[in-house]
Amino acid sequence: MQVFLITFGVFMLVIAAMAIGYIFQRKTISGSCGGLGSVGIEKECDCPEPCDNRKQKLAKEAARRKMLSEHRII
């Protein structure tokens, strides 16, 4: 039980130190390797042509945006 408490305390100290560092530096938290963009993949599936379901979702979203922009009163 003593080992568990010591380990838990060490983890809490590390988490607190990271939180304090984040508060003072005000940087966004990011991965160390830059993610998929660093290896040339622009999207998750990296397919040349989206599937039918994706095309339908994109068409619905485009229609929704068009409708909202046409009905907007300025």
C-alpha positions as CSV (number, residue, x, y, z in Angstrom):
1,M,0.0,0.0,0.0
2,Q,2.9,2.3,0.7
3,V,4.3,1.9,-2.8
4,F,0.9,2.7,-4.3
5,L,0.7,5.9,-2.3
6,I,4.2,7.0,-3.2
7,T,3.6,6.3,-6.9
8,F,0.3,8.1,-6.8
9,G,1.9,11.1,-5.1
10,V,4.7,11.2,-7.7
11,F,2.1,11.1,-10.5
12,M,0.1,13.9,-8.9
13,L,3.3,16.0,-8.6
14,V,4.1,15.5,-12.3
15,I,0.6,16.4,-13.4
16,A,0.6,19.5,-11.2
17,A,4.0,20.5,-12.7
18,M,2.6,20.1,-16.2
19,A,-0.5,22.1,-15.3
20,I,1.6,25.0,-13.9
21,G,3.9,24.9,-16.9
22,Y,0.8,25.1,-19.2
23,I,-0.7,28.0,-17.2
24,F,2.5,30.1,-17.4
25,Q,3.5,29.4,-21.0
26,R,-0.1,29.6,-22.5
27,K,0.9,27.3,-25.4
28,T,-1.5,24.8,-26.9
29,I,-0.9,21.2,-26.0
30,S,0.4,19.3,-29.1
31,G,2.0,16.0,-29.9
32,S,5.7,15.7,-30.3
33,C,5.7,14.5,-33.9
34,G,3.2,16.9,-35.5
35,G,0.5,14.4,-36.3
36,L,-0.6,13.1,-39.7
37,G,0.2,16.4,-41.5
38,S,3.9,15.9,-40.9
39,V,3.9,12.7,-43.0
40,G,1.9,14.2,-45.9
41,I,-1.6,12.9,-45.1
42,E,-4.1,15.7,-45.3
43,K,-7.2,13.8,-44.1
44,E,-7.8,10.6,-42.1
45,C,-8.7,8.2,-44.9
46,D,-6.5,9.8,-47.6
47,C,-8.8,8.5,-50.3
48,P,-8.7,10.1,-53.7
49,E,-12.5,9.9,-54.0
50,P,-14.8,10.0,-51.0
51,C,-17.4,7.2,-50.5
52,D,-21.1,7.7,-51.2
53,N,-22.0,8.3,-47.6
54,R,-19.4,11.0,-47.3
55,K,-20.6,12.6,-50.5
56,Q,-24.2,12.7,-49.2
57,K,-23.1,14.3,-45.9
58,L,-21.1,16.9,-47.8
59,A,-24.0,17.7,-50.1
60,K,-26.4,18.1,-47.1
61,E,-23.9,20.3,-45.3
62,A,-23.4,22.5,-48.5
63,A,-27.2,22.8,-48.9
64,R,-27.6,23.7,-45.3
65,R,-25.0,26.4,-45.6
66,K,-26.5,27.8,-48.8
67,M,-30.0,27.9,-47.2
68,L,-28.6,29.7,-44.1
69,S,-26.7,32.2,-46.2
70,E,-29.8,33.0,-48.5
71,H,-32.1,33.5,-45.5
72,R,-29.7,35.7,-43.6
73,I,-31.1,39.2,-43.2
74,I,-28.4,41.9,-43.1
